[in-house]
């Protein structure tokens, strides 16, 4: 069989794309056929399958144990469980992440009898009779598969069952990964797809000696599929795309240096990779969004994040299959939508700005992404006593709003006018404050706004009428000369965390743009909204603009526990996952976390020593077998180190709020590198001993590593599986003695 052929050395040794440049370009067939990364335990196919079976079984036992607990909503289950419910009900919603992970959870719910009726209102809400277990089981299954995938990846890289087994057991005993695998979250599908893409890429590289055969195409296609799936769960899937991309570029560069290949053959290699690793993932990603739009066909609470045109495609939305006045007139009750991606509707409410913001304690004006009656505004003439068309009026009495008109907008619910003055805006002091002012629609000269319609080449023609939805508007304050503006800045709790609305002195800012979304006027004829409906590609592009805008502006809420990237590798801080009668704390196994950090340092030292030895000519004095083993160790270790860095370092450049769980894709590569480094170090030390002592020392060292790994898991297991009873500072608590660092807020679990 194929595995036996590879184990017995009838297949060329893995020559990974990131092999060191000093590796001899030509070797004898005998050397190429010898599996150079050999250890005492790697003597047969039996050890390979036994090791894989053991780590997979251990993964299943740990991931499915206590899967029903807690029987209430835990941490972010409130978000992703709710999203699954909306998928099942077909109600449109907005999320900053692509759809695939949530779709997987929703499909799991449907297949296990969940009908989408549970609210997932807040953490701690009891599930009662809700069939939630199926969704947790599917997430746990993906978490379970991480272990065999890492095992297989390490074996593909270094052909060592011992290194693969140590890697698998470290991942089994990693408590943070265990916690993330047991709940209704996006982390299990994300980690699964990332590691599946990593394994398939390693398999594909090992097929390079037989290009364009069935197995070669199979692993190349699967690599493309899984990187597409990774990006379709979260945009951090871009990092595995970067790793596979760098690997592919290096592979193609090596092929270009092979003078036995013709230009046509190199072009064929390039096209195969372009189709399978670029076009195929893009098509898959686009297809996921098409399915997303197909399923979420009904109006939901996410409508307000999207444009009026987008909303007109949602069944039940005010704009769906509706007929509204084509033009806006005096006396129209309108809603104004900011045209920024994710922009809100112009909104007001009875609450006032706080006293400490200046002398004008007037009514708040905000932008709100959800629809309610506080978004409605009456369009009036500047003369507050000018009559509007009444019940006995006719169409001839209606006066339309035109480009250049001066208008007043009266908030329908509170009867206060949209107003601006010289006071600085609360969150953006370079802008002027916008408020609600007046009584019963009577205000002053600072309530007057000039309508400016933008045409295809800039300003519209004087006298152009304002059209519902399609007219792009600016509202210029008559006295101040600034423009009504809304951006992504959120107001504090006193402003209900809604979006700030200001008056911007900069006329060219694109966040000054608005359109009329809703338009009600009893005397005007209506036209169908069918004309405004966008194409599927337009919806796809708009979704990404809104997602990007919201991602960049995700900030921590007041009192929320967040973390910084430098916290993660040292396991400085955890995350409370569940309180109440079943207390769970997300914390990485400190022995594994800190051990991985030390082993990364050791690996870098080995690489530097190798470079020094090569520069001094010491490598040439080593036996070919030792050189080959060192090459395999350093080249594949560097590939794993690059994978860790690509999944970790970019977070330092992100301005959005970050959490501890963002580190776990990088942790997968860190653990694989640790497994490879441990096994190589033990084998290197074994080589220094007397032949009679080598087997005993090697097996004992491996056993000690596995023993420490398992004991550390047993010690920190209560944090992962949860506990009830005494608090963690009580000697009788199962969490007692686990607070090794002051920032581990285990005592906060009550």
C-alpha positions in Angstrom: 0.0 0.0 0.0 1.0 3.6 -0.5 1.8 4.4 3.1 3.9 1.3 3.5 5.8 2.2 0.4 6.5 5.6 1.8 7.5 4.2 5.2 9.9 1.6 3.8 11.6 4.2 1.7 10.5 3.3 -1.8 9.5 6.9 -2.3 11.8 9.9 -2.4 12.3 11.8 0.8 10.1 14.8 1.3 11.8 17.8 -0.2 9.7 20.6 1.0 9.5 23.9 -0.8 11.3 25.7 2.0 14.3 23.4 2.1 17.6 25.2 2.7 19.5 26.5 -0.3 22.6 24.5 0.7 20.9 21.2 0.2 22.8 19.4 -2.6 20.8 19.7 -5.8 21.6 16.2 -7.0 21.7 13.1 -4.8 22.2 9.5 -5.6 19.1 7.4 -5.9 20.0 5.5 -2.7 20.2 8.7 -0.7 16.9 10.0 -2.1 15.1 6.8 -1.3 16.3 6.7 2.3 13.9 8.2 4.9 16.5 10.4 6.6 14.4 11.6 9.5 14.3 8.3 11.3 13.8 7.6 15.1 13.8 4.4 17.1 10.0 4.3 17.2 9.6 4.9 13.5 10.2 1.3 12.4 6.9 0.2 10.8 3.5 1.1 9.5 2.1 -0.3 12.7 3.5 2.6 14.7 2.1 5.1 12.3 -1.4 3.8 12.5 -1.2 3.1 16.3 -0.1 6.7 17.0 -2.8 8.2 14.8 -5.5 6.0 16.4 -4.3 6.9 19.9 -4.3 10.7 19.5 -7.6 10.6 17.6 -9.3 8.6 20.3 -7.8 10.8 23.0 -9.0 13.9 21.1 -12.5 12.4 20.8 -12.7 11.6 24.5 -11.6 15.0 25.6 -13.7 17.0 23.1 -16.9 15.1 23.6 -16.6 14.7 27.4 -19.2 16.9 29.2 -20.3 18.4 25.8 -23.8 19.2 27.2 -22.4 21.4 29.9 -23.1 24.1 30.7 -26.8 23.9 29.9 -26.9 27.6 29.3 -25.5 30.1 26.7 -21.8 30.5 27.1 -19.8 33.6 26.0 -20.1 34.2 22.2 -22.7 31.4 21.7 -25.1 34.3 22.2 -23.9 35.7 18.8 -23.3 32.6 16.7 -26.2 30.7 18.0 -28.4 33.6 17.2 -27.0 33.8 13.7 -27.8 30.2 13.2 -31.3 30.8 14.3 -31.7 33.7 11.8 -30.4 31.4 9.0 -32.9 28.8 9.9 -35.7 31.4 9.9 -34.4 33.2 6.8 -34.1 36.5 8.5 -31.4 38.8 7.2 -28.7 39.9 9.7 -25.4 41.6 9.5 -22.1 40.2 10.9 -18.5 41.3 10.4 -17.5 37.7 9.4 -18.2 35.8 6.1 -21.0 33.3 6.2 -19.6 29.8 6.0 -18.9 29.1 9.7 -22.4 30.3 10.7 -24.0 28.3 7.9 -22.2 25.1 9.1 -23.6 25.7 12.6 -27.1 26.4 11.2 -27.1 23.3 9.0 -26.0 21.3 12.1 -28.9 22.7 14.0 -31.4 21.8 11.3 -30.1 18.3 11.0 -30.4 17.8 14.8 -33.9 19.1 15.2 -33.4 22.8 16.1 -36.0 25.1 14.6 -34.4 28.4 15.2 -36.8 29.6 17.8 -34.4 30.0 20.7 -33.4 33.7 21.4 -29.8 33.3 22.4 -30.5 36.5 24.3 -27.5 36.7 26.6 -24.8 34.5 28.3 -26.3 32.5 31.1 -29.7 32.1 29.4 -31.0 28.5 30.1 -31.4 26.2 27.1 -34.1 24.2 28.8 -35.7 21.9 26.1 -33.8 23.6 23.1 -31.9 21.0 21.1 -28.6 22.9 21.2 -26.3 19.8 21.6 -26.2 19.0 17.8 -24.6 22.4 17.1 -22.0 21.9 19.8 -21.3 18.4 18.6 -20.5 19.6 15.1 -18.1 22.2 16.5 -16.5 19.6 18.8 -16.1 17.3 15.8 -14.1 19.9 13.9 -12.1 20.5 17.1 -11.5 16.8 17.4 -10.1 16.6 13.8 -7.5 19.3 14.5 -5.4 16.6 16.4 -5.1 14.0 13.5 -4.6 16.8 11.0 -1.6 18.2 13.0 -0.3 14.6 13.4 -0.5 13.9 9.7 1.0 17.3 8.8 4.0 16.8 11.0 4.5 13.3 9.6 4.3 14.7 6.0 7.0 17.2 6.8 9.5 15.2 8.7 8.4 11.5 8.3 8.7 11.0 12.1 5.9 9.1 13.9 7.4 10.2 17.2 7.3 13.9 16.4 3.8 13.5 15.0 2.7 11.6 18.2 4.2 14.2 20.5 2.5 17.0 18.5 -0.9 15.2 18.7 -0.7 14.6 22.4 0.3 18.3 23.1 -2.7 19.4 21.1 -5.0 16.9 22.9 -3.8 18.3 26.3 -4.0 22.0 25.3 -6.9 23.3 27.5 -7.6 26.5 25.5 -8.1 24.7 22.3 -10.3 22.2 24.1 -12.6 25.0 25.4 -12.9 26.6 22.0 -13.8 23.2 20.5 -16.8 22.6 22.8 -19.0 25.6 22.1 -21.1 27.1 19.3 -18.4 29.3 18.0 -16.6 30.1 14.7 -13.2 29.0 16.0 -13.7 25.2 15.4 -14.6 25.5 11.7 -11.9 28.2 11.2 -9.1 26.1 12.9 -10.3 23.0 11.1 -10.2 24.6 7.6 -6.8 26.3 8.3 -5.2 23.0 9.4 -6.8 21.0 6.6 -5.3 23.5 4.1 -2.0 23.2 5.8 -2.0 19.4 5.6 -3.2 19.3 2.0 -0.4 21.7 1.0 2.2 19.5 2.7 0.8 16.5 0.9 0.8 18.3 -2.4 4.5 19.4 -2.0 5.4 15.8 -1.3 3.8 14.9 -4.7 6.1 17.2 -6.6 8.1 14.4 -8.1 5.0 13.1 -10.0 3.4 16.3 -11.3 0.0 16.3 -13.0 -1.0 12.8 -11.9 -4.3 12.1 -10.1 -2.8 12.4 -6.6 -1.1 15.6 -7.5 -4.3 17.2 -8.8 -6.3 15.8 -5.8 -4.1 17.5 -3.1 -3.7 20.7 -5.1 -7.5 21.0 -5.5 -8.2 20.2 -1.9 -5.6 22.9 -0.8 -7.5 25.5 -2.8 -10.8 24.3 -1.4 -9.7 24.6 2.2 -8.0 28.0 1.9 -11.3 29.2 0.3 -13.2 27.7 3.2 -10.9 29.3 5.7 -11.4 32.8 4.2 -15.1 32.1 4.0 -15.3 31.7 7.8 -13.2 34.6 8.9 -11.0 37.1 7.0 -8.0 35.9 9.1 -8.1 33.0 6.7 -6.1 35.4 4.6 -3.0 34.3 6.6 -3.2 30.7 5.5 -3.6 32.0 2.0 -0.4 34.0 2.5 1.4 30.8 3.7 0.2 28.7 0.8 1.0 31.6 -1.6 4.6 31.9 -0.4 5.0 28.2 -0.6 3.7 28.2 -4.1 5.9 31.0 -5.2 9.0 29.3 -3.8 7.9 26.0 -5.5 7.5 27.8 -8.9 10.8 29.5 -8.5 12.5 26.1 -7.9 10.8 24.7 -11.0 12.1 27.7 -13.1 15.6 26.7 -12.0 15.1 23.1 -13.3 16.6 23.3 -16.7 15.1 20.0 -17.6 11.7 21.7 -17.8 10.6 23.6 -20.9 8.9 27.0 -20.7 5.7 25.3 -21.8 5.9 22.9 -18.8 6.6 25.7 -16.4 3.6 27.6 -17.8 1.5 24.5 -17.3 2.6 24.4 -13.6 1.7 28.1 -13.2 -1.7 27.7 -14.7 -2.6 24.7 -12.6 -1.8 26.5 -9.4 -3.5 29.7 -10.6 -6.7 27.7 -11.3 -6.7 25.6 -8.1 -5.3 28.1 -5.7 -6.7 31.4 -6.9 -9.7 31.0 -9.2 -11.2 28.0 -7.5 -11.1 29.5 -3.9 -12.6 32.8 -5.2 -15.5 31.0 -6.9 -16.1 29.0 -3.7 -16.0 32.2 -1.6 -18.5 33.9 -4.0 -20.7 30.9 -4.0 -20.9 30.9 -0.2 -22.2 34.5 -0.3 -24.7 33.7 -3.0 -26.1 30.9 -0.8 -26.0 33.4 2.1 -28.2 35.9 0.2 -30.5 33.1 -1.0 -31.1 31.8 2.5 -31.5 35.2 4.1 -34.3 36.4 1.9 -36.5 38.1 4.5 -36.1 41.3 6.3 -34.3 41.2 9.7 -32.5 43.4 12.2 -29.4 43.8 9.9 -31.3 45.8 7.2 -30.2 49.2 8.4 -26.5 48.5 7.8 -27.1 48.3 4.1 -28.2 50.7 1.3 -31.8 51.4 0.4 -31.2 49.5 -2.9 -30.0 46.4 -1.0 -33.0 46.5 1.4 -35.4 46.5 -1.5 -34.4 42.9 -2.2 -35.5 41.6 1.3 -39.1 40.3 1.7 -40.9 42.2 4.5 -38.7 45.3 4.3 -40.6 48.5 3.8 -38.8 48.9 0.5 -39.6 45.4 -0.8 -42.1 45.2 -3.6 -43.4 48.6 -2.5 -44.6 51.6 -4.3 -43.5 55.0 -3.0 -43.5 58.5 -4.3 -40.7 59.0 -6.8 -40.0 62.6 -5.7 -39.7 64.3 -2.3 -42.0 67.3 -1.6 -42.7 69.7 1.2 -44.9 67.8 3.6 -43.1 64.4 2.9 -42.2 62.3 6.0 -38.8 60.9 5.1 -36.0 58.8 6.5 -32.4 59.8 5.5 -29.8 57.1 5.1 -26.0 57.9 5.2 -24.3 56.4 2.2 -21.2 55.3 4.0 -20.8 51.5 4.2 -22.7 50.5 7.3 -24.0 54.0 7.6 -27.1 54.6 9.8 -30.4 56.4 9.5 -30.7 60.0 10.8 -32.2 59.6 14.2 -33.2 61.4 17.3 -34.8 60.7 20.7 -35.9 62.5 23.8 -32.5 62.2 25.6 -30.3 65.3 25.8 -26.5 65.8 25.5 -24.8 65.7 28.9 -24.3 69.0 30.8 -20.5 68.7 30.7 -20.4 69.0 26.9 -21.1 72.8 26.9 -23.7 75.3 27.4 -26.1 73.8 24.8 -27.8 70.9 26.6 -30.1 70.1 23.7 -31.7 66.9 22.2 -29.3 64.3 20.8 -29.0 63.6 17.1 -27.5 60.3 16.1 -27.3 57.8 13.3 -29.0 54.5 14.0 -28.6 51.3 12.0 -32.0 49.8 13.0 -35.4 51.1 11.9 -37.9 52.7 14.2 -40.2 55.7 14.3 -37.5 57.9 15.7 -35.9 57.9 12.2 -38.8 59.9 10.6 -38.4 63.6 9.6 -41.0 66.0 8.2 -39.7 68.2 5.4 -40.9 71.9 5.9 -40.3 75.3 4.3 -38.0 77.7 6.1 -41.0 79.8 7.1 -42.4 77.8 10.0 -45.8 79.3 9.5 -46.0 78.3 5.8 -48.9 75.9 5.3 -48.3 72.3 4.1 -50.7 70.5 1.7 -53.7 69.3 3.7 -56.4 66.7 3.3 -58.4 68.9 1.0 -55.3 69.7 -1.2 -54.7 68.3 -4.7 -51.5 67.3 -6.6 -51.4 70.8 -8.0 -50.8 72.2 -4.5 -47.7 70.0 -3.9 -44.3 71.7 -4.1 -41.3 69.5 -4.8 -37.9 69.8 -3.2 -35.2 70.9 -5.6 -31.5 71.3 -5.7 -30.6 74.5 -3.9 -33.8 74.7 -1.8 -33.6 75.8 1.8 -35.5 73.3 4.1 -36.2 72.6 7.8 -36.3 69.0 9.0 -38.7 68.4 12.0 -38.3 65.2 14.0 -41.8 63.7 13.8 -41.8 62.1 17.3 -40.4 65.0 19.4 -41.3 68.0 17.2 -37.8 69.4 17.4 -35.9 70.7 14.3 -32.5 69.5 13.1 -30.2 72.2 14.3 -26.4 73.0 14.3 -24.4 75.7 16.1 -20.8 76.7 17.0 -20.5 74.2 19.9 -17.9 71.5 19.2 -19.2 68.0 18.5 -18.8 65.7 21.5 -16.5 63.0 19.9 -15.1 64.9 16.9 -14.1 68.4 18.2 -13.1 69.6 14.7 -16.8 69.4 13.7 -19.8 71.3 15.0 -22.5 69.8 17.2 -25.9 68.8 15.6 -28.9 68.8 18.0 -32.7 68.8 18.1 -33.9 72.3 18.9 -37.2 74.2 19.3 -40.7 73.5 20.4 -43.5 72.1 18.3 -41.5 72.6 15.2 -40.7 76.2 15.9 -36.9 77.0 16.1 -34.5 79.6 14.8 -32.3 80.4 11.8 -29.8 77.6 12.8 -32.4 75.1 11.7 -32.1 75.9 8.0 -30.3 73.4 5.6 -29.6 73.8 1.9 -30.2 70.8 -0.3 -27.3 70.0 -2.7 -27.8 67.1 -5.2 -24.7 65.4 -6.6 -24.7 64.6 -10.3 -22.5 62.2 -12.2 -19.9 65.0 -12.7 -20.2 66.7 -9.3 -23.0 69.1 -8.3 -26.4 68.6 -9.9 -28.2 71.1 -12.0 -30.1 73.9 -10.3 -33.7 73.0 -10.0 -33.3 69.2 -10.2 -35.9 67.4 -8.1 -34.9 65.2 -5.2 -35.7 61.6 -6.0 -36.3 58.8 -3.5 -33.3 56.5 -3.1 -31.4 57.5 -6.2 -30.6 61.1 -5.5 -27.3 61.5 -3.6 -27.6 64.5 -1.3 -25.6 66.9 0.8 -27.3 69.0 3.4 -25.3 72.2 4.0 -26.0 74.3 7.1 -27.0 77.8 5.9 -25.3 79.8 8.6 -22.2 77.7 9.4 -21.5 76.4 5.9 -20.8 72.9 7.2 -22.4 69.7 6.0 -24.5 67.1 7.8 -22.1 64.2 8.5 -22.1 60.7 10.0 -19.2 58.4 10.5 -18.2 55.3 12.4 -17.5 57.0 15.7 -19.8 55.6 18.5 -21.1 57.8 21.2 -20.6 56.6 24.8 -23.4 55.0 26.9 -25.1 58.4 27.3 -25.7 58.3 23.6 -26.7 54.6 23.6 -23.6 53.7 21.6 -25.2 55.0 18.5 -23.2 56.7 15.7 -22.2 60.3 16.1 -23.8 62.9 13.7 -22.0 66.2 13.3 -21.7 69.2 11.0 -18.5 68.8 9.0 -16.7 71.9 7.7 -14.9 69.8 5.0 -17.3 69.7 2.0 -15.5 66.9 0.1 -15.9 64.2 2.9 -17.8 61.3 1.4 -19.4 60.7 4.8 -21.5 63.9 4.1 -23.5 62.0 1.5 -27.1 60.9 2.2 -30.1 59.6 0.3 -33.8 59.6 1.0 -34.7 56.0 1.9 -38.4 56.3 3.1 -40.8 58.7 1.6 -44.5 59.1 2.7 -46.8 61.7 1.1 -50.5 61.2 0.7 -50.9 63.3 -2.4 -48.0 62.0 -4.5 -48.3 59.1 -7.0 -46.2 56.0 -6.2 -43.7 54.1 -8.4 -42.3 50.5 -7.9 -39.0 49.9 -6.2 -38.2 47.1 -8.6 -36.1 49.5 -10.6 -33.7 50.0 -7.6 -32.9 46.4 -6.9 -29.1 45.7 -7.2 -27.5 42.7 -8.9 -26.0 39.8 -6.9 -22.5 41.1 -7.6 -23.5 44.6 -6.3 -24.8 43.0 -3.1 -21.6 41.0 -2.8 -19.5 44.2 -3.1 -21.6 46.2 -0.7 -21.5 43.5 1.9 -17.7 43.6 1.8 -17.6 47.4 2.2 -19.9 47.2 5.2 -18.0 44.3 6.7 -14.6 46.1 6.2 -15.9 49.3 7.7 -17.4 47.5 10.8 -14.3 45.3 11.3 -12.0 48.3 11.3 -14.2 50.1 13.8 -14.8 47.4 16.3 -13.9 48.9 19.7 -14.1 47.4 23.1 -17.3 48.1 25.0 -17.2 49.7 28.4 -16.1 47.1 31.0 -15.2 44.5 28.4 -12.1 42.3 28.9 -9.8 42.4 25.9 -6.2 41.6 25.3 -3.1 42.6 23.3 -1.1 40.4 21.0 2.0 40.4 23.2 -0.2 38.8 26.0 -1.0 35.7 23.9 2.3 33.7 23.5 3.0 34.0 27.2 -0.5 33.1 28.2 -0.8 36.3 30.3 -4.5 36.6 30.4 -7.5 34.3 30.0 -11.2 34.8 29.3 -14.2 34.0 31.5 -16.4 31.7 29.3 -19.2 30.8 31.7 -20.2 31.8 35.2 -23.1 30.8 37.4 -23.3 27.1 38.5 -20.9 25.9 35.8 -17.8 28.1 35.7 -15.4 27.8 32.7 -12.3 29.8 32.1 -10.5 30.0 28.7 -6.8 29.6 29.5 -4.1 27.9 27.5 -2.2 25.1 29.1 0.7 27.1 30.5 3.2 24.2 30.3 2.4 23.9 26.6 2.3 27.6 25.9 5.6 28.4 27.7 7.2 25.3 26.4 6.3 26.2 22.8 7.8 29.7 23.4 11.1 28.2 24.7 11.3 25.7 21.9 10.8 28.4 19.3 13.8 30.1 20.8 15.8 26.8 20.7 14.8 26.3 17.1 16.0 29.8 16.1 19.3 29.1 17.9 19.8 25.9 16.0 19.2 27.7 12.7 21.7 30.4 13.6 24.3 27.7 14.6 23.7 26.0 11.3 24.3 29.2 9.4 27.5 29.8 11.4 28.6 26.2 10.7 28.0 26.6 7.0 29.9 29.9 6.9 32.9 28.3 8.7 32.8 25.2 6.5 31.8 22.8 9.3 28.8 21.4 7.5 31.1 19.9 4.8 32.8 17.8 7.5 29.5 16.2 8.6 28.3 12.9 7.2 25.7 13.2 4.5 23.0 11.5 6.7 23.5 14.1 9.5 23.4 17.0 7.0 20.2 15.6 5.4 18.5 15.3 8.8 19.5 18.8 9.8 18.2 20.1 6.5 14.9 18.4 6.9 14.6 19.7 10.5 15.5 23.3 9.8 13.7 23.7 6.4 10.4 22.3 7.6 10.7 23.9 11.0 11.2 27.3 9.2 8.0 26.6 7.3 6.1 26.1 10.5 7.7 29.1 12.1 6.6 31.2 9.1 3.1 29.8 9.5 3.1 30.9 13.1 4.4 34.3 12.3 1.9 34.9 9.5 -1.0 34.0 11.8 0.3 36.1 14.8 2.3 39.1 13.8 -0.3 40.9 11.6 -2.5 41.4 14.7 0.0 44.1 15.9 -1.1 46.1 12.9 -4.8 45.9 13.6 -6.7 48.7 15.2 -9.8 46.7 16.0 -10.6 45.1 19.4 -8.7 41.9 19.9 -9.3 38.8 22.2 -7.2 35.9 23.4 -8.9 33.4 21.0 -7.4 35.2 18.0 -4.0 33.5 18.8 -5.1 29.9 18.4 -4.5 29.5 14.6 -0.9 30.6 15.3 -0.8 28.2 18.2 -1.4 25.2 15.9 1.8 26.0 14.1 3.6 26.6 17.3 2.7 23.2 18.7 3.7 21.4 15.5 7.1 23.2 15.6 7.4 22.2 19.2 6.8 18.6 18.5 9.4 18.5 15.7 11.9 20.3 17.8 11.4 18.1 20.9 11.9 14.9 18.8 14.9 16.2 17.0 16.5 17.4 20.2 16.0 14.1 21.9 17.5 12.2 18.9 20.4 14.6 18.8 21.2 14.0 22.5 20.8 10.3 22.0 23.4 10.2 19.3 26.0 11.4 21.8 25.5 8.4 24.1 27.0 4.9 24.2 25.1 2.6 21.8 23.9 0.5 24.7 22.2 3.5 26.3 20.6 5.0 23.3 17.3 3.1 23.2 16.7 3.5 26.9 17.5 7.3 26.9 15.4 7.9 23.8 12.3 6.1 25.0 12.6 7.5 28.5 12.9 11.1 27.2 9.9 10.7 25.0 7.9 9.2 27.9 8.9 12.1 30.2 7.7 14.6 27.7 4.4 12.8 27.3 4.0 12.4 31.0 4.6 16.1 31.7 2.1 17.0 28.9 -0.7 14.7 30.3 -0.1 15.7 33.9 -0.3 19.4 33.1 -3.6 18.7 31.3 -5.0 16.9 34.4 -3.9 19.8 36.6 -5.7 22.5 34.5 -8.6 20.4 33.3 -11.1 21.9 35.8 -10.7 25.3 34.1 -11.7 23.8 30.7 -14.6 21.5 31.8 -16.0 23.9 34.4 -16.8 23.5 38.0 -19.4 24.3 40.6 -19.2 24.6 44.3 -16.6 26.7 46.2 -14.9 29.6 44.5 -11.3 29.2 43.2 -9.7 30.8 46.3 -11.2 28.1 48.5 -8.8 25.1 49.3 -11.7 22.7 48.6 -12.2 24.1 45.1 -11.0 22.1 42.1 -9.6 25.4 40.8 -7.6 26.1 43.9 -3.9 26.7 43.3 -4.3 27.3 39.6 -3.8 31.1 39.7 -0.1 31.1 38.8 -0.1 34.6 37.3 -1.8 37.7 38.8 -3.7 38.5 35.6 -5.4 35.1 35.5 -8.7 36.3 36.9 -9.9 32.9 37.9 -11.2 34.5 41.1 -13.6 36.5 39.0 -15.6 33.3 38.1 -18.5 33.4 40.4 
